[in-house]
Amino acid sequence: MSPGRSYTVLGSLRSRLLLGTLAWIVVSIILAGLGLNRLFQDHVYRQFEQRLQTHLDQIMADINLEGADALSLQSRLSDPLFEQPYSGLYWQIARRSADTQAWVVALRSTSLWDEALDVNAVGKAHGAFALTGPGRQPLIVLRQELDELNDSGLSLQIMVAGNRQLLAEPLARFERILFLSLGGLALGLILAAVLQLVLALYPLRLLRRRLLDVQQGRQPEIDGRFPSEIQPLVDDFNAVLNANARMVERARAQAGNLAHAVKTPLSIMGNAAAAADPHLAELVVEQVALAQRQVDHHLSKARASAVRAIGLRTDVRVSLQTLCRVMGRLHTDKRIDLDLPDQEVIFKGEEQDLQEMAGNLLDNACKWAAGHVWCRVSQEDGMLRIVVEDDGPGLSADQLERVFGRGQRADERHPGFGLGLDIVRELAQSYHGQVQAGPSDKGGLRLDLTLAA
């Protein structure tokens, strides 16, 4: 493990996705189980109450009033549990006369045996309520009161009750089936989620192996096809690798060219020194100047061919104002007018490269100007434009064609090696721009530098 790097559960993309999926599956399964179980319980209780209501309706239909005091049922109820003592299913009929105002049990099912339901229990006169029955059984009771059935004001109270424990078995069986079903569903979903993560993240593991091959030099770039979400990243990375390889190859070529170019002046100076040439000093100055020119040229080409960093921003206003002040001190006999737009002007590149290009243009104009140099900056349609003009003698048509050539000087009276405008051209091309020379309406030379802004 590298210093400063910590690996935690939440630091893994696989762990985050897996934990989130597992949490969602568990919560969903639990909520679904609770909801289904509650719905089934409500359904079972409603079915049980409907069953009791059916028996209650049957009892009311079968009641036979043979006289003022006689009370009987015309037929037996269909459910055999009413005939088994303490079976959990009971019925009872109580009567009340207008004189007594007290309920007296008149008829009851065999299942009650020698006990009776509480006729004065607090509950609904019509509907279901809870009651403790024989053997402290928890009952669900339906009660129906019938008032003034005859001339003497006879009232009847019909009660049908069922033990809640009769519902326990179907509910337990349902809960067991529900638990097994939802457990199997949860296990299947978890396995599917794990498999999906493994398959989904496999391209990332493959990409890591391909990157390791590139890092260890086994492959020059990332090969193979990846999913559409990853392939653009792979293509961009391969483009960076290819650009880096080209840059290294150009750097090697530049280093070789530079070594070859400097080798000849060094050999000449070495031979002259060995032979005690009387013109050694003059020869050294000449060959050193030639070597310096070669070094400057190859360094400028190396910088011009380098890969540019992304996201660079250079304030053109500040850079050119600084350059004009420096040029004013170097060429005190020349006046430099700088025309900048009101809005911010940005160059998407290195500040040193911008100063190298603009500085060479200004320096060239100051050398040739009679006394005045103009520099105008504009930015439109995504392009940065720097125009430098002077009031010097200008150049002929033939000189304009070769002014950007390597080592070309329009006038040997001015110092230099003829590399300034060549450097500008190389750097401008590296930024997908160009530089052009032409006659100026000021009387001298006009240099027009265009760069991608």
C-alpha positions as CSV (number, residue, x, y, z in Angstrom):
1,M,0.0,0.0,0.0
2,S,1.5,3.4,-1.0
3,P,2.0,6.0,1.7
4,G,-1.0,8.3,2.2
5,R,-3.4,5.9,0.5
6,S,-6.1,4.2,2.6
7,Y,-8.5,1.5,1.3
8,T,-11.8,1.3,3.1
9,V,-15.1,-0.4,2.3
10,L,-16.7,2.8,1.1
11,G,-13.6,3.6,-0.9
12,S,-14.4,0.7,-3.3
13,L,-16.8,1.3,-6.1
14,R,-17.7,-2.4,-6.0
15,S,-18.4,-2.2,-2.3
16,R,-20.5,0.9,-2.6
17,L,-22.7,-0.5,-5.4
18,L,-23.0,-3.9,-3.6
19,L,-23.9,-2.3,-0.2
20,G,-26.4,0.0,-1.8
21,T,-28.0,-2.9,-3.8
22,L,-28.1,-5.2,-0.7
23,A,-29.6,-2.5,1.4
24,W,-32.3,-1.8,-1.2
25,I,-33.1,-5.5,-1.6
26,V,-33.3,-6.1,2.2
27,V,-35.5,-3.1,2.8
28,S,-37.7,-3.9,-0.1
29,I,-38.1,-7.6,0.9
30,I,-38.9,-6.7,4.5
31,L,-41.5,-4.0,3.5
32,A,-43.0,-6.4,1.0
33,G,-43.2,-9.2,3.5
34,L,-44.8,-7.0,6.2
35,G,-47.3,-5.7,3.7
36,L,-48.2,-9.1,2.3
37,N,-48.5,-10.6,5.7
38,R,-50.7,-7.7,6.9
39,L,-52.9,-8.0,3.9
40,F,-53.3,-11.8,4.3
41,Q,-54.1,-11.4,8.0
42,D,-56.8,-8.8,7.2
43,H,-58.2,-11.2,4.5
44,V,-58.3,-14.1,6.9
45,Y,-60.0,-12.1,9.6
46,R,-62.6,-10.8,7.2
47,Q,-63.2,-14.4,5.9
48,F,-63.6,-15.6,9.5
49,E,-66.1,-12.8,10.3
50,Q,-68.0,-13.6,7.1
51,R,-68.1,-17.2,8.2
52,L,-69.5,-16.1,11.6
53,Q,-72.0,-13.8,9.9
54,T,-73.2,-16.7,7.8
55,H,-73.9,-18.8,10.9
56,L,-75.6,-15.8,12.5
57,D,-77.9,-15.3,9.6
58,Q,-78.7,-19.0,9.6
59,I,-79.6,-18.9,13.3
60,M,-81.9,-15.9,12.8
61,A,-83.6,-17.7,9.9
62,D,-84.1,-20.9,11.9
63,I,-85.5,-19.4,15.2
64,N,-88.9,-20.7,16.0
65,L,-91.1,-18.9,18.6
66,E,-93.7,-21.6,19.5
67,G,-95.3,-19.5,22.2
68,A,-94.6,-16.8,24.7
69,D,-91.9,-18.7,26.4
70,A,-90.9,-21.6,24.0
71,L,-87.9,-21.0,21.8
72,S,-86.1,-23.4,19.5
73,L,-84.2,-23.8,16.2
74,Q,-85.8,-25.5,13.3
75,S,-82.6,-27.2,12.2
76,R,-79.0,-27.9,13.3
77,L,-76.2,-25.7,12.0
78,S,-74.1,-27.2,9.3
79,D,-70.7,-26.8,11.0
80,P,-69.8,-29.9,13.1
81,L,-67.6,-27.8,15.4
82,F,-70.8,-26.5,17.1
83,E,-71.3,-30.1,18.3
84,Q,-67.8,-30.6,19.8
85,P,-67.2,-29.4,23.4
86,Y,-64.9,-26.4,23.5
87,S,-64.2,-26.7,19.8
88,G,-63.7,-23.0,19.5
89,L,-66.9,-22.3,17.5
90,Y,-70.0,-21.3,19.6
91,W,-73.5,-19.9,19.3
92,Q,-75.9,-18.7,22.0
93,I,-79.4,-17.2,22.1
94,A,-80.5,-15.1,25.1
95,R,-83.9,-13.7,25.7
96,R,-85.2,-10.6,27.6
97,S,-88.8,-9.8,28.5
98,A,-90.1,-6.3,28.9
99,D,-90.7,-7.0,32.6
100,T,-87.3,-8.3,33.7
101,Q,-85.0,-6.2,31.4
102,A,-82.3,-8.9,32.0
103,W,-80.8,-11.2,29.5
104,V,-81.3,-14.9,30.2
105,V,-79.6,-17.6,28.1
106,A,-82.3,-19.7,26.4
107,L,-80.4,-21.8,23.8
108,R,-76.7,-22.5,23.2
109,S,-74.5,-24.8,21.1
110,T,-73.2,-28.1,22.4
111,S,-69.7,-26.8,22.0
112,L,-70.3,-24.5,25.0
113,W,-71.1,-27.5,27.1
114,D,-71.9,-26.2,30.6
115,E,-70.6,-22.7,30.1
116,A,-72.2,-19.6,28.5
117,L,-71.0,-16.5,26.8
118,D,-71.2,-13.2,28.7
119,V,-74.5,-11.7,27.6
120,N,-73.6,-8.4,29.2
121,A,-70.2,-8.1,27.6
122,V,-69.2,-4.6,26.6
123,G,-69.1,-4.5,22.8
124,K,-71.0,-3.7,19.7
125,A,-74.7,-4.4,19.7
126,H,-74.4,-5.2,16.0
127,G,-70.9,-6.2,14.7
128,A,-67.7,-7.9,15.8
129,F,-65.9,-7.5,19.1
130,A,-63.4,-9.4,21.3
131,L,-64.5,-11.6,24.2
132,T,-62.9,-14.2,26.6
133,G,-64.7,-17.5,26.3
134,P,-64.5,-21.0,27.8
135,G,-61.1,-22.0,29.0
136,R,-60.0,-18.3,28.5
137,Q,-60.1,-18.7,24.8
138,P,-59.8,-15.4,22.9
139,L,-63.0,-15.1,20.9
140,I,-64.2,-13.0,18.0
141,V,-67.9,-12.4,18.6
142,L,-70.7,-11.3,16.4
143,R,-73.8,-10.1,18.2
144,Q,-77.3,-9.3,16.9
145,E,-80.2,-8.1,19.0
146,L,-83.8,-8.4,17.9
147,D,-86.3,-6.3,19.8
148,E,-90.0,-6.7,20.5
149,L,-90.6,-9.9,18.6
150,N,-94.1,-10.4,20.1
151,D,-96.8,-8.6,22.0
152,S,-95.1,-9.1,25.3
153,G,-92.0,-7.2,24.2
154,L,-89.7,-10.2,23.8
155,S,-86.2,-9.4,22.7
156,L,-83.5,-11.8,21.6
157,Q,-79.7,-11.6,21.7
158,I,-78.0,-13.9,19.2
159,M,-74.2,-14.4,19.6
160,V,-71.9,-16.4,17.4
161,A,-68.2,-16.6,18.4
162,G,-65.0,-18.2,17.1
163,N,-61.6,-18.8,18.7
164,R,-58.8,-16.7,17.3
165,Q,-56.6,-19.7,17.6
166,L,-58.5,-21.2,14.6
167,L,-56.8,-18.6,12.5
168,A,-53.3,-19.3,13.9
169,E,-52.6,-22.3,11.8
170,P,-53.4,-20.8,8.3
171,L,-51.6,-17.6,9.3
172,A,-48.5,-19.5,10.5
173,R,-48.6,-21.6,7.3
174,F,-48.8,-18.5,5.2
175,E,-46.0,-16.8,7.1
176,R,-43.8,-19.8,6.6
177,I,-44.5,-20.0,2.9
178,L,-44.1,-16.2,2.6
179,F,-40.7,-16.3,4.5
180,L,-39.4,-19.1,2.3
181,S,-40.6,-17.4,-0.9
182,L,-39.2,-13.9,0.0
183,G,-36.0,-15.5,1.3
184,G,-35.5,-17.3,-1.9
185,L,-36.3,-14.1,-3.9
186,A,-33.9,-12.1,-1.8
187,L,-31.2,-14.7,-2.3
188,G,-31.8,-14.8,-6.0
189,L,-31.7,-11.0,-6.2
190,I,-28.5,-10.8,-4.2
191,L,-26.8,-13.4,-6.4
192,A,-28.0,-11.5,-9.5
193,A,-26.7,-8.2,-8.1
194,V,-23.3,-9.8,-7.3
195,L,-23.1,-11.4,-10.8
196,Q,-24.2,-8.1,-12.4
197,L,-21.5,-6.2,-10.5
198,V,-18.9,-8.8,-11.5
199,L,-19.8,-8.6,-15.1
200,A,-20.2,-4.8,-15.1
201,L,-16.9,-4.1,-13.4
202,Y,-15.0,-6.7,-15.4
203,P,-14.1,-4.1,-18.1
204,L,-12.5,-1.9,-15.5
205,R,-10.3,-4.8,-14.2
206,L,-9.4,-5.6,-17.8
207,L,-8.5,-1.9,-18.4
208,R,-6.3,-2.0,-15.3
209,R,-4.4,-5.0,-16.7
210,R,-4.0,-3.3,-20.0
211,L,-2.7,-0.2,-18.3
212,L,-0.2,-2.3,-16.4
213,D,1.0,-3.8,-19.7
214,V,1.5,-0.3,-21.0
215,Q,3.3,0.8,-17.8
216,Q,5.6,-2.2,-17.9
217,G,6.4,-1.8,-21.6
218,R,4.7,-5.0,-22.9
219,Q,2.3,-3.0,-25.0
220,P,2.6,0.5,-26.7
221,E,-1.0,1.3,-26.1
222,I,-4.3,-0.1,-24.7
223,D,-5.6,-2.7,-27.0
224,G,-9.0,-4.5,-27.2
225,R,-12.6,-3.3,-27.3
226,F,-14.4,-2.0,-24.3
227,P,-18.1,-1.0,-23.5
228,S,-19.3,2.2,-25.0
229,E,-19.1,4.0,-21.6
230,I,-15.3,3.2,-21.3
231,Q,-14.2,3.1,-25.0
232,P,-14.0,6.9,-25.3
233,L,-11.7,7.1,-22.3
234,V,-9.5,4.3,-23.8
235,D,-9.4,6.2,-27.1
236,D,-8.4,9.4,-25.5
237,F,-5.7,7.7,-23.4
238,N,-4.3,6.0,-26.5
239,A,-4.2,9.4,-28.2
240,V,-2.2,10.8,-25.3
241,L,0.1,7.8,-25.4
242,N,0.6,8.2,-29.2
243,A,1.2,11.9,-28.8
244,N,3.7,11.2,-26.0
245,A,5.5,8.6,-28.2
246,R,5.7,11.1,-31.1
247,M,7.0,13.8,-28.7
248,V,9.7,11.4,-27.4
249,E,10.6,10.4,-30.9
250,R,10.9,14.0,-32.0
251,A,12.9,14.8,-29.0
252,R,15.4,12.0,-29.8
253,A,15.6,13.3,-33.4
254,Q,16.2,16.8,-32.3
255,A,18.9,15.7,-29.8
256,G,20.6,13.8,-32.6
257,N,20.3,16.7,-35.0
258,L,21.7,19.1,-32.4
259,A,24.6,16.8,-31.6
260,H,25.4,16.4,-35.3
261,A,25.2,20.2,-35.9
262,V,27.4,21.1,-33.0
263,K,29.9,18.4,-33.8
264,T,31.3,20.2,-36.8
265,P,32.1,23.5,-35.1
266,L,33.7,21.7,-32.2
267,S,35.9,19.7,-34.5
268,I,37.0,22.8,-36.4
269,M,37.9,24.6,-33.2
270,G,39.7,21.5,-31.9
271,N,41.8,21.1,-35.1
272,A,42.6,24.8,-35.1
273,A,43.8,24.7,-31.5
274,A,45.9,21.6,-32.1
275,A,47.5,23.2,-35.1
276,A,48.2,26.5,-33.3
277,D,46.3,28.5,-36.0
278,P,47.1,32.2,-35.6
279,H,43.5,33.1,-36.5
280,L,42.2,30.9,-33.6
281,A,40.4,33.6,-31.8
282,E,38.5,34.8,-34.9
283,L,37.7,31.2,-35.8
284,V,36.4,30.4,-32.3
285,V,34.1,33.5,-32.4
286,E,32.7,32.4,-35.8
287,Q,32.2,28.8,-34.8
288,V,30.7,29.6,-31.4
289,A,28.2,31.9,-33.2
290,L,27.4,29.1,-35.6
291,A,27.0,26.6,-32.8
292,Q,24.8,29.0,-30.8
293,R,22.6,29.5,-33.9
294,Q,22.2,25.7,-34.3
295,V,21.4,25.3,-30.6
296,D,18.8,28.1,-30.7
297,H,17.2,26.6,-33.8
298,H,16.9,23.1,-32.5
299,L,15.7,24.2,-29.1
300,S,13.0,26.3,-30.7
301,K,11.9,23.3,-32.8
302,A,11.8,21.1,-29.8
303,R,9.6,23.5,-27.9
304,A,7.4,24.0,-31.0
305,S,6.8,20.3,-31.4
306,A,6.1,19.6,-27.7
307,V,2.6,18.5,-26.7
308,R,0.6,21.4,-25.2
309,A,-1.0,21.1,-21.8
310,I,-4.8,21.3,-21.7
311,G,-6.5,24.1,-19.8
312,L,-3.8,26.8,-20.0
313,R,-4.9,30.4,-20.1
314,T,-2.7,33.4,-20.6
315,D,-3.8,37.0,-20.3
316,V,-2.7,38.6,-23.6
317,R,-3.1,42.1,-22.2
318,V,-0.7,41.7,-19.4
319,S,1.9,39.8,-21.4
320,L,2.0,42.3,-24.3
321,Q,2.1,45.3,-22.0
322,T,5.1,43.8,-20.3
323,L,6.8,43.0,-23.6
324,C,6.2,46.5,-24.9
325,R,7.9,48.0,-21.8
326,V,10.9,45.7,-22.2
327,M,11.2,46.5,-25.9
328,G,10.9,50.2,-25.1
329,R,13.9,50.0,-22.8
330,L,15.9,47.9,-25.4
331,H,15.1,50.3,-28.3
332,T,14.9,53.7,-26.6
333,D,14.9,55.5,-30.0
334,K,11.7,53.7,-31.1
335,R,8.1,54.5,-30.1
336,I,5.8,51.5,-29.6
337,D,2.0,52.0,-29.8
338,L,0.0,49.1,-28.3
339,D,-3.7,48.9,-29.3
340,L,-5.7,46.5,-27.0
341,P,-9.4,45.7,-27.1
342,D,-11.6,46.7,-24.1
343,Q,-12.7,43.1,-23.3
344,E,-10.4,40.4,-21.8
345,V,-8.2,38.6,-24.4
346,I,-7.1,35.1,-23.6
347,F,-4.5,32.9,-25.2
348,K,-5.0,29.2,-24.6
349,G,-1.4,28.3,-24.2
350,E,1.8,28.9,-22.3
351,E,2.7,32.5,-21.5
352,Q,6.3,31.9,-22.4
353,D,5.4,30.8,-25.9
354,L,3.2,33.8,-26.4
355,Q,6.0,36.1,-25.2
356,E,8.5,34.2,-27.5
357,M,6.3,34.8,-30.6
358,A,5.2,38.4,-29.9
359,G,8.6,39.3,-28.6
360,N,10.3,38.2,-31.8
361,L,7.8,40.1,-33.9
362,L,8.3,43.3,-31.8
363,D,12.1,42.9,-31.8
364,N,12.2,42.5,-35.5
365,A,10.0,45.5,-36.1
366,C,12.0,47.7,-33.7
367,K,15.3,46.7,-35.5
368,W,13.9,47.8,-38.9
369,A,11.6,50.7,-37.9
370,A,12.7,54.3,-38.6
371,G,11.1,55.4,-35.3
372,H,7.6,54.0,-34.9
373,V,6.2,50.5,-34.2
374,W,2.5,49.6,-34.0
375,C,1.0,46.5,-32.3
376,R,-2.7,45.8,-32.6
377,V,-4.5,42.9,-30.8
378,S,-8.0,41.6,-31.6
379,Q,-10.0,38.4,-30.9
380,E,-13.0,37.2,-33.0
381,D,-14.5,33.9,-34.2
382,G,-12.3,32.0,-31.7
383,M,-9.1,33.3,-33.1
384,L,-6.5,35.6,-31.5
385,R,-4.8,38.0,-33.9
386,I,-1.6,40.1,-33.3
387,V,-0.5,42.5,-36.0
388,V,2.9,44.3,-35.7
389,E,3.8,47.0,-38.2
390,D,6.7,49.4,-38.5
391,D,7.6,52.5,-40.6
392,G,10.9,51.0,-41.8
393,P,12.1,50.3,-45.4
394,G,10.0,47.2,-45.7
395,L,10.9,44.1,-47.8
396,S,10.9,43.3,-51.4
397,A,8.6,40.6,-52.8
398,D,11.6,38.2,-53.0
399,Q,12.5,38.9,-49.4
400,L,8.9,38.4,-48.2
401,E,9.0,34.9,-49.7
402,R,12.1,33.8,-47.7
403,V,11.8,36.0,-44.6
404,F,10.6,32.9,-42.5
405,G,13.3,30.7,-43.8
406,R,15.9,29.2,-41.4
407,G,18.8,31.5,-40.9
408,Q,17.5,34.1,-43.4
409,R,18.4,37.8,-42.7
410,A,17.2,40.6,-44.8
411,D,20.1,42.9,-43.9
412,E,23.5,41.7,-42.5
413,R,24.0,45.1,-40.9
414,H,21.6,44.2,-38.1
415,P,22.8,41.6,-35.5
416,G,21.2,38.2,-35.2
417,F,21.2,34.8,-36.7
418,G,18.0,34.9,-38.7
419,L,16.1,32.5,-36.5
420,G,13.5,34.8,-34.8
421,L,10.8,34.6,-37.4
422,D,11.5,30.9,-38.0
423,I,10.9,30.3,-34.3
424,V,7.6,32.3,-34.5
425,R,6.5,30.2,-37.4
426,E,7.3,26.9,-35.6
427,L,5.5,27.9,-32.4
428,A,2.5,29.3,-34.3
429,Q,2.1,26.0,-36.2
430,S,2.3,24.1,-33.0
431,Y,-0.8,26.1,-31.8
432,H,-2.6,25.5,-35.1
433,G,-1.9,29.1,-36.1
434,Q,0.1,30.9,-38.7
435,V,2.2,34.0,-39.3
436,Q,2.3,36.0,-42.5
437,A,4.4,38.9,-43.7
438,G,3.4,41.6,-46.1
439,P,3.8,45.3,-46.9
440,S,2.3,47.7,-44.3
441,D,0.4,50.9,-45.1
442,K,2.7,52.5,-42.6
443,G,5.5,52.2,-45.1
444,G,7.4,49.2,-43.6
445,L,6.7,45.5,-42.9
446,R,3.5,44.0,-41.6
447,L,3.6,40.8,-39.6
448,D,0.2,39.1,-38.9
449,L,0.2,36.4,-36.2
450,T,-3.0,34.3,-35.9
451,L,-3.6,31.7,-33.1
452,A,-6.4,29.6,-31.9
453,A,-7.9,31.5,-28.9
